[in-house]
Amino acid sequence: MENFIILKSKKIIFVLISIFMVTGFAFAEDSTIKIGVLAKGGPGRCLEKWSSTAKYLTGKIPGKTFIILPLDFDDVYPAVETAKVDFILSNPSFYVELESRNGITRIATLKNKIQNIVSTTFGGVIFCKKTRKDIRRLSDLRGKTFMAVKKTSFGGWRTALREFKEAGIDPREFGSLLFAGTHDAVVFQVREGKIDGGTVRTGTLERMQAEDKIRMDEFNIIHEHGGRQFHMPFLHSTRKYPEWPFSKLKHISNDLAEKVAVALINMPEDSDAANAASCAGWTIPLNYQPVHDCLKELRLGPYKDYGKITLAGVTKKYWPWILAIVILFIAVLGAVVFISGLNRNIKKTSLSLQAEIEERRLGDEKLQETNTLLEEQTARAEMANIAKSEFLANMSHEIRTPMNGVIGMTGLLLGTKLTGEQRDFTETIRSSGDSLLDIINDILDYSKIEAGKLDLENIDFDLRVTLDEACDLIAVKAHEKDLEFINMIHHEVPSLLNGDPGRLRQILINLVGNSIKFTQKDEVAVHTSLDDENPTHATIRFSITDTGIGIPKDRMNRLFQSFSQVDSSTTRKFGGTGLGLTISKQLAEAMGGRIGVESEEGKGAMFWFTAVFKKQPRGEEKTRALPEDIRGKRILIVDDNTTNRYVLREQLKLWECLYEETPGGDQALEKLKGAVMDKNPFEIAIIDMQMPEMDGATLGTKIKQNPDLKNTALIMMTSIGKRGDTKRLEKIGFAAYLQKPVKLSQLYDCLAVVAGIQQGADRNGPIPIITRHALVENQKLRVRILLAEDNIINQKVALNILKKLGYTADAVANGKEATKAMEIVPYNIVLMDCQMPEMDGYEATGEIRNPKSKVIDHKVIVVAMTANAMKGDREKCLESGMNDYLSKPVKPQALSDMIEKWAAVKFDAGKLR
């Protein structure tokens, strides 16, 4: 018995290994690639027509040999189901059914050529002999003999069958319905009068006349107009459908399929392969929904049970509900069993429960005493935290105020004429000031962490702009050490987010600064990718890699501890407080993420962290604040610090503003009221937050409550940023909110946008408060993009990429619609497809450049975005008047770079031309 079991086990193992080897070999990619082709004209004609295409692909894809396998109509399904072929070329109806049953995927569509006429669509033609005066419409064929090619022939029967069905004609009403097997045979039978009427694929009659087999005047075309007109280059009686698709089976890798698709689409029209196949090459895969619609209406192929109620259909449609009911039944049954057992145990436990209740009563009395003591201790701790928080706020103000003077005055000094020695001294002051500010920020942030007061802001910002700004600062330090600095953002990462960009920037500067500090050669890189995403939130991963000294594994656990570095010698050599990583860890966790490090001593390190952000809703139109020239604007400076007033005064002088200054809130109100009485009011007031007697928020409230002063635009500048400041100041009526030290360019941009808001002060509806992040996003919102693309799928792809990059765009289906849209909206950039119906991209560009046309901006940037990627296509686009060229398929990074390049041309100092 034991020997029998062992023998049986060996046989089972042998069978399993055999099955694994057979299936493995069946689906592995061999060096010989088989292309199955529907041989509608017989195997010989099939090989003669398509062998050159196999030879062409063999030459284009190294390491692969392509061969043609002719398939009869009845051989197509078995060849695919048994993976006898790797690729399949068949008529559209076969493709639709194989797509549904076997999951094949189209990668290209045939560009057919008959009598030098190129077409990517076809249909059917229904005809009779010229002498048959009794047959003029489809209904005349009732009771007549009719002939088609085959029941499974799409162009030779099914396209015509759809027209008969729509006309209310059942094929059973024919005197007889015969199938000849070939298109030529159908034509000859009708011409010889043996059959009353027939149908063949479009282009067949034209081809046979060119081959001197028939004359076109021997036949009448039935249903040629039929109440609908479909653009088709051949005589036709049916709707048009996309040409034959070239498809891959599931076991073929996407890499090989992509290579085959690229080779086919790039096949020259005059190549041997194209000539042998009587085609003009291939194009990108077209939309085969019309074929689905036809088969669905005829209830053929995958739609043979369409509309019928079957057990399999009901199970497929409602299987989640059926499964839920089964699970519920099992759960109820289990609950009944469980409750029965539970009841048996209740009696056993009732006595022990009574004893426990008495014990807990005594414990509750003791717990109450403990809670009272704990509440007293908590109250004392809260009072201590409040005192510590107030101390931190005062400390931040007292330190940042003189630092603002040091950094601001240094910036002004560097803008004057200095000797080389003086400039060196001044740069040293600036660098030392920046370093001191970094240390102060670390200490204050650590103190806030210890006090539990490190809060986060939640504002709208553009992630790509925030990363660019942070990396611009960091890149300077990298280049000073001759390091290569790389900033890479994956195209799937959304741009428009909501969160705390300042804290994100702080983590990046901490981590990248560490990498630069400990790296002496090669590179430091920042990689940003999408970790997770749902409709409302996105989790972003930031990875910072370097080629520095690395970290010993036994000391990694010290990295994120306060006042700790790898060892004391590193501290002496490289400096630093040892707080940066501790603060970064706290910030990353506060933003819903994690932080970590991977390293090998002597081979560099990779620090990474994640953060969760809200995605900005795209449904609401954001208010666009247009920049305004600030020359001659009357501006009041309100700051108790003399140095800060001096810095602002010198900056406003550079921009030819009219300014006055005052050290406090009461004096500011007097100046504002006096200016109104003199009929020369101030347009903007720049107010410091921390001032004695009356702080900036109180002053802003009083200004907005005064009817004579409420139209004064208010800009808050503070050295202490607290969570909720943005919303609170916006509610008061402040137009902008900036944190010191403020860069020169940042202040100019803020004043320009606020001046634009002030210019349109009578507009309806509230305007969001301006922050550093809102300034940059506002510029991106003003870039108007028009997409001209007739393919719906390509439209969706392009609009989705633009949305991910933070842009909005309008889409039109052809050149005519594009020029019409440009007569209404002053677009800045047009992404133009070249091949479109009614008016193509070349004609549309000519109309745009024509000074006599009604287009608003004749110099608008036009970028070709086309599948025409042959030699000379780029030059043709530029000669037509386009500014630049992108070939399809368009990569997101290439599209982003193109828009940024030409948006910079259209913007000048933050203002749209």
Rosetta blueprint (number, residue, H / E / L):
1 M L
2 E H
3 N H
4 F H
5 I H
6 I H
7 L H
8 K H
9 S H
10 K H
11 K H
12 I H
13 I H
14 F H
15 V H
16 L H
17 I H
18 S H
19 I H
20 F H
21 M H
22 V H
23 T H
24 G H
25 F H
26 A H
27 F H
28 A L
29 E L
30 D L
31 S L
32 T E
33 I E
34 K E
35 I E
36 G E
37 V E
38 L E
39 A L
40 K L
41 G L
42 G L
43 P H
44 G H
45 R H
46 C H
47 L H
48 E H
49 K H
50 W H
51 S H
52 S H
53 T H
54 A H
55 K H
56 Y H
57 L H
58 T H
59 G H
60 K H
61 I L
62 P L
63 G L
64 K L
65 T E
66 F E
67 I E
68 I E
69 L E
70 P E
71 L E
72 D L
73 F L
74 D L
75 D L
76 V H
77 Y H
78 P H
79 A H
80 V H
81 E H
82 T L
83 A L
84 K L
85 V L
86 D L
87 F E
88 I E
89 L E
90 S L
91 N L
92 P H
93 S H
94 F H
95 Y H
96 V H
97 E H
98 L H
99 E H
100 S H
101 R H
102 N H
103 G L
104 I L
105 T E
106 R E
107 I E
108 A E
109 T E
110 L E
111 K E
112 N E
113 K E
114 I E
115 Q L
116 N L
117 I E
118 V E
119 S E
120 T L
121 T E
122 F E
123 G L
124 G E
125 V E
126 I E
127 F E
128 C E
129 K E
130 K L
131 T L
132 R L
133 K L
134 D L
135 I L
136 R L
137 R L
138 L H
139 S H
140 D H
141 L H
142 R L
143 G L
144 K L
145 T E
146 F E
147 M E
148 A E
149 V L
150 K L
151 K L
152 T L
153 S L
154 F H
155 G H
156 G H
157 W H
158 R H
159 T H
160 A H
161 L H
162 R H
163 E H
164 F H
165 K H
166 E H
167 A L
168 G L
169 I L
170 D L
171 P H
172 R H
173 E H
174 F L
175 G L
176 S E
177 L E
178 L E
179 F E
180 A L
181 G L
182 T L
183 H H
184 D H
185 A H
186 V H
187 V H
188 F H
189 Q H
190 V H
191 R H
192 E L
193 G L
194 K L
195 I L
196 D L
197 G E
198 G E
199 T E
200 V E
201 R E
202 T L
203 G L
204 T H
205 L H
206 E H
207 R H
208 M H
209 Q H
210 A H
211 E L
212 D L
213 K L
214 I L
215 R L
216 M H
217 D H
218 E H
219 F E
220 N E
221 I E
222 I E
223 H L
224 E L
225 H L
226 G L
227 G L
228 R L
229 Q L
230 F L
231 H L
232 M L
233 P L
234 F L
235 L L
236 H L
237 S L
238 T L
239 R L
240 K L
241 Y E
242 P E
243 E L
244 W L
245 P E
246 F E
247 S E
248 K E
249 L L
250 K L
251 H L
252 I L
253 S L
254 N H
255 D H
256 L H
257 A H
258 E H
259 K H
260 V H
261 A H
262 V H
263 A H
264 L H
265 I H
266 N L
267 M L
268 P L
269 E L
270 D L
271 S L
272 D H
273 A H
274 A H
275 N H
276 A H
277 A L
278 S L
279 C E
280 A E
281 G E
282 W E
283 T E
284 I L
285 P L
286 L L
287 N L
288 Y L
289 Q H
290 P H
291 V H
292 H H
293 D H
294 C H
295 L H
296 K H
297 E H
298 L H
299 R L
300 L L
301 G H
302 P H
303 Y H
304 K L
305 D L
306 Y L
307 G L
308 K L
309 I L
310 T L
311 L H
312 A H
313 G H
314 V H
315 T H
316 K H
317 K H
318 Y H
319 W H
320 P H
321 W H
322 I H
323 L H
324 A H
325 I H
326 V H
327 I H
328 L H
329 F H
330 I H
331 A H
332 V H
333 L H
334 G H
335 A H
336 V H
337 V H
338 F H
339 I H
340 S H
341 G H
342 L H
343 N H
344 R H
345 N H
346 I H
347 K H
348 K H
349 T H
350 S H
351 L H
352 S H
353 L H
354 Q H
355 A H
356 E H
357 I H
358 E H
359 E H
360 R H
361 R H
362 L H
363 G H
364 D H
365 E H
366 K H
367 L H
368 Q H
369 E H
370 T H
371 N H
372 T H
373 L H
374 L H
375 E H
376 E H
377 Q H
378 T H
379 A H
380 R H
381 A H
382 E H
383 M H
384 A H
385 N H
386 I H
387 A H
388 K H
389 S H
390 E H
391 F H
392 L H
393 A H
394 N H
395 M H
396 S H
397 H H
398 E H
399 I H
400 R H
401 T H
402 P H
403 M H
404 N H
405 G H
406 V H
407 I H
408 G H
409 M H
410 T H
411 G H
412 L H
413 L H
414 L H
415 G L
416 T L
417 K L
418 L L
419 T L
420 G H
421 E H
422 Q H
423 R H
424 D H
425 F H
426 T H
427 E H
428 T H
429 I H
430 R H
431 S H
432 S H
433 G H
434 D H
435 S H
436 L H
437 L H
438 D H
439 I H
440 I H
441 N H
442 D H
443 I H
444 L H
445 D H
446 Y H
447 S H
448 K H
449 I H
450 E H
451 A H
452 G L
453 K L
454 L L
455 D L
456 L L
457 E L
458 N L
459 I E
460 D E
461 F E
462 D E
463 L H
464 R H
465 V H
466 T H
467 L H
468 D H
469 E H
470 A H
471 C H
472 D H
473 L H
474 I H
475 A H
476 V H
477 K H
478 A H
479 H H
480 E H
481 K L
482 D L
483 L L
484 E E
485 F E
486 I E
487 N E
488 M E
489 I E
490 H L
491 H L
492 E L
493 V L
494 P L
495 S L
496 L E
497 L E
498 N E
499 G E
500 D L
501 P H
502 G H
503 R H
504 L H
505 R H
506 Q H
507 I H
508 L H
509 I H
510 N H
511 L H
512 V H
513 G H
514 N H
515 S H
516 I H
517 K H
518 F L
519 T L
520 Q L
521 K L
522 D L
523 E E
524 V E
525 A E
526 V E
527 H E
528 T E
529 S E
530 L E
531 D E
532 D E
533 E E
534 N L
535 P L
536 T L
537 H E
538 A E
539 T E
540 I E
541 R E
542 F E
543 S E
544 I E
545 T E
546 D E
547 T L
548 G L
549 I L
550 G L
551 I L
552 P L
553 K H
554 D H
555 R H
556 M H
557 N H
558 R H
559 L L
560 F L
561 Q L
562 S L
563 F L
564 S L
565 Q L
566 V L
567 D L
568 S H
569 S H
570 T H
571 T H
572 R H
573 K H
574 F H
575 G L
576 G L
577 T L
578 G L
579 L L
580 G H
581 L H
582 T H
583 I H
584 S H
585 K H
586 Q H
587 L H
588 A H
589 E H
590 A H
591 M L
592 G L
593 G L
594 R L
595 I E
596 G E
597 V E
598 E E
599 S E
600 E L
601 E L
602 G L
603 K L
604 G L
605 A E
606 M E
607 F E
608 W E
609 F E
610 T E
611 A E
612 V E
613 F E
614 K E
615 K E
616 Q L
617 P L
618 R L
619 G L
620 E L
621 E L
622 K L
623 T L
624 R L
625 A L
626 L L
627 P L
628 E L
629 D L
630 I L
631 R L
632 G L
633 K L
634 R E
635 I E
636 L E
637 I E
638 V E
639 D L
640 D L
641 N L
642 T H
643 T H
644 N H
645 R H
646 Y H
647 V H
648 L H
649 R H
650 E H
651 Q H
652 L H
653 K H
654 L H
655 W L
656 E L
657 C L
658 L E
659 Y E
660 E E
661 E E
662 T E
663 P L
664 G L
665 G H
666 D H
667 Q H
668 A H
669 L H
670 E H
671 K H
672 L H
673 K H
674 G H
675 A H
676 V H
677 M H
678 D L
679 K L
680 N L
681 P L
682 F L
683 E L
684 I E
685 A E
686 I E
687 I E
688 D E
689 M L
690 Q L
691 M L
692 P L
693 E L
694 M L
695 D L
696 G H
697 A H
698 T H
699 L H
700 G H
701 T H
702 K H
703 I H
704 K H
705 Q H
706 N L
707 P L
708 D L
709 L L
710 K L
711 N L
712 T L
713 A E
714 L E
715 I E
716 M E
717 M E
718 T E
719 S L
720 I L
721 G L
722 K L
723 R L
724 G L
725 D H
726 T H
727 K H
728 R H
729 L H
730 E H
731 K H
732 I H
733 G L
734 F L
735 A L
736 A E
737 Y E
738 L E
739 Q E
740 K L
741 P L
742 V L
743 K L
744 L H
745 S H
746 Q H
747 L H
748 Y H
749 D H
750 C H
751 L H
752 A H
753 V H
754 V H
755 A H
756 G H
757 I H
758 Q H
759 Q H
760 G L
761 A L
762 D L
763 R L
764 N L
765 G L
766 P L
767 I L
768 P L
769 I L
770 I E
771 T L
772 R H
773 H H
774 A H
775 L H
776 V H
777 E H
778 N H
779 Q H
780 K H
781 L H
782 R L
783 V L
784 R L
785 I E
786 L E
787 L E
788 A E
789 E L
790 D L
791 N L
792 I H
793 I H
794 N H
795 Q H
796 K H
797 V H
798 A H
799 L H
800 N H
801 I H
802 L H
803 K H
804 K H
805 L L
806 G L
807 Y L
808 T L
809 A E
810 D E
811 A E
812 V E
813 A L
814 N L
815 G H
816 K H
817 E H
818 A H
819 T H
820 K H
821 A H
822 M H
823 E L
824 I L
825 V L
826 P L
827 Y L
828 N L
829 I E
830 V E
831 L E
832 M E
833 D L
834 C L
835 Q L
836 M L
837 P L
838 E L
839 M L
840 D L
841 G H
842 Y H
843 E H
844 A H
845 T H
846 G H
847 E H
848 I H
849 R H
850 N L
851 P L
852 K L
853 S L
854 K L
855 V L
856 I L
857 D L
858 H L
859 K L
860 V L
861 I E
862 V E
863 V E
864 A E
865 M E
866 T E
867 A L
868 N L
869 A L
870 M L
871 K L
872 G L
873 D H
874 R H
875 E H
876 K H
877 C H
878 L H
879 E H
880 S L
881 G L
882 M L
883 N L
884 D E
885 Y E
886 L E
887 S E
888 K L
889 P L
890 V L
891 K L
892 P H
893 Q H
894 A H
895 L H
896 S H
897 D H
898 M H
899 I H
900 E H
901 K H
902 W H
903 A H
904 A H
905 V H
906 K H
907 F E
908 D E
909 A L
910 G L
911 K E
912 L E
913 R L
